[in-house]
Amino acid sequence: MFSAGTGLDIHSKSSAVYADHGGVQCSDPDWPFCLLSPAGYFYPFLFYFKVFDELYDIIREGDEMAFCYFSSWAPGKMTKLQSDISTMISEDDYRRFVQPFIREQCRKIEYTLYHLDGVGAMHHLPALLEIDELNAIQWTPGVGEPQGGSPKWYDLYIKILAAGITNMILNVARN
């Protein structure tokens, strides 16, 4: 048996969202589905936007928001999205468990940047490109790979741009 914990860890990473939603107990192997609300969201996700809005009200400057990760700025609410577990799950599971939450964050937060982390996560790019509201993707190739800006990744950048999404490219060498 699985029993939902009593802790609440609100975090933008879909692999780190847990909460108690009334002590619902589920039998294996269906326990992940018991954590979904009737609307299909993980219960703690419902708290995410409340906490996000409260933090935004504390740290914003006027209607602008700076985000220290990747030194980002936006003229309104912004966030970096990611799913570190994506390297370990199938495309079907990503579409079922991760994509809906990324899409909902993109719908409710005006400026969004998805951190696509490592070659093991690249197979989820098509699912990300299906999210019309996603503003930008930042690609980090990972250890042992040429870094962002390398010609090796030009086709990836072109594919992202063709979907109407901006690339955030780091570590570009100046020639």
C-alpha positions in Angstrom: 0.0 0.0 0.0 1.0 3.6 -0.6 -0.1 6.4 1.6 0.3 10.0 0.5 2.8 11.7 2.8 2.1 14.7 5.0 4.9 16.9 3.6 4.4 19.6 1.0 7.3 20.4 -1.3 6.2 23.1 -3.8 8.7 23.2 -6.6 8.7 23.9 -10.3 10.4 20.6 -11.0 7.8 18.0 -11.7 10.0 15.3 -10.2 9.9 16.9 -6.8 6.2 17.6 -6.1 4.6 15.7 -3.2 1.8 16.4 -0.8 -0.8 15.0 1.5 -4.3 15.1 -0.1 -6.4 13.7 2.7 -4.5 10.5 3.4 -5.7 8.7 0.3 -4.3 5.2 0.2 -3.8 3.3 -3.1 -2.7 -0.2 -4.0 0.3 -0.8 -6.1 0.8 -0.5 -9.1 -1.9 2.2 -9.4 -0.7 4.5 -6.7 0.6 7.3 -9.0 -2.9 7.7 -10.4 -4.4 8.1 -6.9 -2.3 11.3 -6.5 -4.2 12.9 -9.3 -7.1 15.2 -8.7 -10.4 14.8 -10.6 -9.1 17.4 -13.0 -6.0 15.3 -13.7 -3.5 17.4 -11.6 -1.3 16.2 -8.8 -2.9 17.7 -5.7 0.1 19.7 -4.7 0.1 21.4 -8.1 -3.0 23.2 -7.0 -1.0 25.0 -4.4 1.9 25.9 -6.8 0.2 28.9 -8.3 -0.9 30.3 -4.9 2.7 30.1 -3.6 4.1 31.4 -6.9 1.8 34.4 -6.8 2.7 35.2 -3.2 6.5 35.0 -3.9 6.0 37.1 -7.0 4.3 39.8 -5.0 7.3 39.8 -2.6 10.2 39.9 -5.2 8.8 41.8 -8.1 9.9 45.3 -9.1 6.7 47.0 -10.3 5.3 44.5 -12.8 8.7 43.1 -13.7 10.4 39.9 -12.5 14.1 38.9 -12.5 15.0 35.3 -12.2 18.6 34.6 -11.1 18.8 31.2 -12.7 20.2 31.9 -16.2 20.1 35.6 -15.4 16.7 36.0 -16.9 14.3 39.0 -16.8 10.8 39.5 -18.0 8.3 42.4 -18.0 5.9 40.2 -15.9 5.7 36.9 -14.2 8.2 34.3 -15.3 9.6 31.0 -14.3 12.0 28.3 -15.4 10.4 24.9 -15.9 12.0 21.5 -16.0 11.5 17.8 -15.2 14.7 16.1 -14.1 12.9 12.7 -14.1 12.2 13.0 -17.8 15.5 11.2 -18.7 14.1 8.1 -16.9 10.5 7.9 -18.2 9.0 7.0 -21.6 7.5 9.5 -24.0 4.0 8.2 -23.1 4.6 8.7 -19.4 6.1 12.2 -20.1 3.0 13.1 -22.0 0.7 11.8 -19.3 2.5 13.0 -16.1 4.7 15.9 -17.1 3.4 17.6 -20.2 0.0 18.6 -18.6 1.8 20.3 -15.7 4.2 22.1 -18.0 1.3 23.2 -20.2 -0.7 24.5 -17.3 2.3 26.5 -15.9 2.8 28.0 -19.4 -0.9 29.0 -19.5 -0.8 30.7 -16.1 2.6 32.3 -16.1 3.2 34.7 -19.0 6.9 34.1 -19.5 8.2 30.6 -19.4 11.6 28.9 -20.0 12.0 25.2 -20.1 15.4 23.8 -19.1 15.9 20.7 -21.3 18.6 19.0 -19.5 20.8 16.4 -21.2 20.8 14.2 -24.3 18.7 11.7 -22.3 15.8 14.2 -22.2 15.9 15.1 -25.9 13.3 12.4 -26.8 10.7 14.6 -25.1 11.3 17.6 -27.3 8.3 16.8 -29.6 6.0 16.9 -26.5 7.5 20.2 -25.5 7.0 21.6 -29.0 3.3 20.8 -28.7 2.9 23.3 -25.9 1.9 26.5 -27.8 2.2 28.7 -24.7 5.9 27.7 -24.0 8.0 30.8 -24.7 11.6 29.5 -24.7 13.7 26.4 -24.3 17.2 26.4 -22.8 19.3 23.3 -23.9 22.0 21.9 -21.7 23.7 19.0 -23.5 25.4 17.5 -20.4 28.7 16.0 -19.5 30.9 14.8 -22.4 28.9 16.7 -25.0 29.8 19.9 -26.9 28.1 22.8 -25.0 25.3 25.1 -26.1 26.1 27.0 -29.2 28.1 24.2 -30.8 27.2 23.4 -34.5 26.3 19.9 -33.3 23.0 21.4 -31.9 22.1 23.7 -34.8 19.4 21.3 -36.1 17.9 21.2 -32.6 17.8 25.0 -32.4 16.2 25.2 -35.9 13.5 22.7 -34.9 12.7 24.7 -31.7 12.5 28.0 -33.7 10.4 26.3 -36.4 7.8 25.5 -33.6 7.7 29.3 -32.8 9.7 28.9 -29.5 12.7 30.9 -28.6 16.1 29.3 -27.9 18.1 30.4 -24.9 21.7 29.5 -25.8 24.5 29.6 -23.3 28.2 29.2 -23.7 28.3 30.5 -27.2 31.9 31.2 -28.3 32.5 34.6 -29.9 34.3 34.5 -33.3 
